[in-house]
């Protein structure tokens, strides 16, 4: 099975000063896309639009993401490491080819992320994966081969 690595904010950091960005106070389990940790209730966050694609395709587009307003340490992308945000959440895992065209998608319990990401990346036609929080549909992180 393929080894994988999680990539937070693959297309660069969130522009917290962009038109439409909003400051919010974290509630229960607000997920920061930079550090891939849940913010503590009361933490200041920025909610902004973000497009995680590196290649233009019909699937590319902006969607809402949270980041810590005061900054945070980026996720330590170690092969096989899974973010704490996966546990207890339902994820939509989407596989894309090298032209950013979706080849497969499935909804999984977050506890199965490592298993399913490895299996999907075993397909040579898959270049990368995107994980989204299934309920809200928001981008969570990119998954690449390690």
C-alpha positions in Angstrom: 0.0 0.0 0.0 1.2 3.5 -0.8 2.6 5.7 1.9 1.0 9.1 2.0 1.6 12.6 3.4 -1.0 15.2 4.3 -0.6 18.7 2.7 -2.4 21.5 4.5 -3.2 24.5 2.2 -1.5 23.0 -0.9 -2.0 26.2 -3.0 -0.4 28.5 -0.5 -1.7 30.2 2.7 -5.1 31.7 3.1 -5.4 35.4 2.4 -7.0 36.6 5.6 -7.4 40.1 4.2 -9.2 39.0 1.0 -12.6 40.6 0.2 -15.2 38.5 1.9 -13.0 37.1 4.6 -14.6 37.2 8.1 -13.3 36.9 11.6 -15.1 34.3 13.8 -14.6 32.9 17.3 -14.1 29.2 17.4 -16.8 27.0 18.7 -16.7 23.3 19.4 -14.3 21.6 16.9 -13.6 24.4 14.5 -10.9 23.0 12.2 -7.9 25.1 11.2 -6.6 24.2 7.8 -3.0 25.4 8.4 -2.1 23.4 11.5 -4.8 20.7 10.9 -5.8 20.9 14.6 -9.2 21.8 16.0 -9.2 25.4 17.4 -9.9 25.8 21.1 -13.4 27.3 21.8 -12.9 31.0 21.9 -9.8 31.1 19.6 -10.0 33.9 17.0 -10.3 32.5 13.5 -10.5 33.8 9.9 -13.1 32.3 7.6 -12.1 32.8 4.0 -12.5 31.4 0.5 -9.7 29.1 -0.6 -9.0 27.1 -3.8 -6.8 24.1 -3.1 -6.1 23.1 -6.7 -2.7 23.5 -8.3 -4.0 22.6 -11.8 -7.1 24.2 -13.3 -10.0 21.8 -14.1 -13.8 21.9 -13.9 -13.5 20.6 -10.3 -11.3 23.6 -9.2 -13.0 26.3 -7.2 -13.0 28.2 -4.0 -14.7 27.1 -0.8 -14.8 28.2 2.8 -11.9 27.3 5.2 -10.9 28.4 8.7 -7.4 29.3 9.9 -6.2 30.7 13.2 -6.4 34.5 13.0 -3.2 35.0 15.0 -1.3 32.4 13.0 -0.2 28.9 14.1 2.5 26.4 13.5 1.9 24.6 10.1 1.1 20.8 10.3 4.2 18.7 10.5 3.7 16.7 7.3 5.3 13.3 8.2 4.7 10.3 6.0 1.7 8.3 7.4 0.8 11.0 10.0 -3.0 11.6 10.2 -4.4 14.9 11.4 -6.4 14.9 14.7 -9.2 16.5 12.6 -10.0 13.2 10.9 -11.1 11.3 14.1 -14.8 11.5 14.8 -15.6 13.2 11.5 -17.0 11.9 8.2 -14.8 12.7 5.3 -15.4 12.8 1.5 -12.2 11.5 -0.1 -11.8 12.5 -3.7 -9.2 11.1 -6.1 -7.9 13.1 -9.0 -5.6 12.3 -12.0 -2.7 14.6 -13.1 -5.1 16.9 -14.9 -7.1 17.4 -11.7 -10.0 15.4 -13.1 -11.9 13.3 -10.5 -11.5 9.6 -10.9 -13.1 8.3 -7.8 -14.9 9.5 -4.6 -16.1 8.0 -1.4 -17.4 9.0 2.0 -15.6 7.4 4.9 -15.3 7.6 8.7 -12.2 9.7 9.5 -10.7 6.8 11.4 -10.3 5.0 8.0 -8.4 7.8 6.4 -4.9 6.1 6.4 -6.3 2.8 5.0 -8.4 4.4 2.3 -5.9 7.0 1.3 -3.2 4.4 0.9 -5.5 2.2 -1.2 -6.6 5.0 -3.5 -3.0 6.1 -4.0 -2.1 2.6 -5.1 -4.0 3.3 -8.4 -1.4 4.6 -10.8 -4.0 6.8 -12.4 -4.5 8.8 -9.2 -2.1 11.7 -8.8 -3.5 13.1 -5.5 -6.5 13.2 -3.1 -8.5 15.9 -1.5 -10.3 15.3 1.8 -13.4 17.4 2.6 -15.5 17.4 5.7 -18.5 15.6 4.3 -21.2 17.5 6.2 -20.3 21.0 5.3 -18.3 20.0 2.1 -15.4 22.2 3.1 -11.8 21.4 1.9 -9.8 19.8 4.7 -6.4 18.8 3.3 -4.6 17.3 0.3 -3.1 13.8 0.4 -0.1 12.9 -1.8 2.2 9.9 -2.1 5.1 10.2 0.4 
